[in-house]
Amino acid sequence: MPSPDHVVAEVPLDFAREWIEFTDPADTAHRIRADLTWLCSRWTCIFGRGCHGVVPGRPDDGCCSHGAFFSDKEDEKRVRGFAAALTPADWQYAPAAQGKGKKLDIVEKDDIGEDVDRRRTRTVDGACIYLNRPGFAGGEGCALHALALRTGRHPLETKPEVCWQLPVRREQDWVDRPDGTRVLLSTVGEFDRRGWGEGGHDLNWWCTSSPEAHVGGEALYLSYGPELIALIGQLAYDELARLCAERLKLGLVAVHPATAAAAAAAPAAAGTARPSVE
């Protein structure tokens, strides 16, 4: 487990990457462009296991310090529905969330550049209202995440979209090709510091660039299978997984430098299994 008092240097943002592009088996007008360097990395979430947090002095917040912006009205509605199922026994800030009448006071507005009044989860005591803090009897961490685990759901069902997508980034654009045809291009890659805009460089720490977080027991395309299926569909994911597996068999040329650094450092840690980069 990484030490909260020692921060391993992050790798630079610019390095060689391997990409692959293929047609979605479910839709010939949909192309997938995937970053194999990222999806074949050994990144894993280390919240509560050495995460240093995005805000200085608040490692227990992880990446939850600023709350979560909703992608649309449906995203907010879905999360609000699950929030209504939480109780004070499993949600530390349930009392703070009580608004007028039956409607929960769990949303606030903020600006993102020129995008004004974007709706996001409220922040209370310096972090997201859904984040249970250390020492809470109901357990530390996201109350919505814990709700999913208690009720046999995957956390992507209960949490805001941005929360379960991170640190995978999907961008979609319509592309007009020289022959007059048009396709939807979904680009799936790493949500690194630049993904946050200019403010990303000011984050206290960011896990995708840190060798401390590249210690997963399996490649990211496997550990994040449910999330990738939600982003690109089952058939497209099946093809992506096949391509990732084949690439790893041949040997990845552009290994993620954070995964490589973690693998190199592993033998020095007694009792720590060396993560494979092949």
Secondary structure, DSSP 4 states (H G I P E B T S, - for coil): ---TT--PPPPPS-----EEEEEETTEEEEEEEEEHHHHTS-----TTTT---SSTT-GGGTT-TT--B-SSHHHHHHHHHHHTT--TTT-TTTTTTB-STTSB--EEEEEETTEEEEEEE-EETTEETTEEPTT-TT-SEEHHHHHHHHTT--GGGTS-HHHHHTTEEEEEEEEE-TTS-EEEEEEEEE--GGGG-GGGGG-S--GGG-GGG---SS-HHHHTHHHHHHHH-HHHHHHHHHHHHHHHHH--SS--HHHHHHHHHGGGSTTPPPPP--
